[in-house]
Amino acid sequence: MRSPKPRSRSKSNRNRSVGNVVNRVFDSSGPEGKVRGTPQQIIEKYNQLARDAQLGNDRVAAENFQQHAEHYLRMLSEAQRDQDQRREQQERENRERQSERDRERSNRDAVRHVPEQSSFDPATAPQPDVFDMSDHSRDNGLVETPESSQQSSMQIVDPLATVEASQSKVAEAPAKVVKPRAPRKPRKKPVPSKVLAEPTA
């Protein structure tokens, strides 16, 4: 039974594994028996046989040996050309990878140095608007304490609104006298309970 796929006999369609032709051992069937070895060894052997044939005045045998040598020479040169292309491609890829690594390294170094030079400064960031939500009436829902009664008797000043005015007044106006706080009332000492619970007999 024949395969449905027609087989092409052209050289370009041949599945030749070029793999490691340079070091591969071949068996060559020449006119004077088998020659075994790597392509370079076979080429040298056939060239030696061609010289011997020329010295023996056998032109036909010399031409035959030279053709065999040329065949292995073509195989060897093609394998070496493929190896050179692969090596060049690998070197090119290595150079590209190295340049990519260098670029990434320089980017990382640049990112590391940028925060040191221009670290985030909250003072330069846009500031939110401050609304005065305080109720200036007497009842703000808090329990009256001595500290809060002193603060309520003093005038409450909005620091954001009067910063510029206070800076200009500092040079003109004499220093204000800060009123000292009233002395604190002594705290009542708790009565120590000597007996927590007396047992009933």
Summary of the structure (lengths in Angstrom):
residues: 201
radius of gyration: 51.1
end to end distance: 118.8
largest distance: 146.1
contacts: 319
relative contact order: 0.05
helix: 48%
strand: 5%
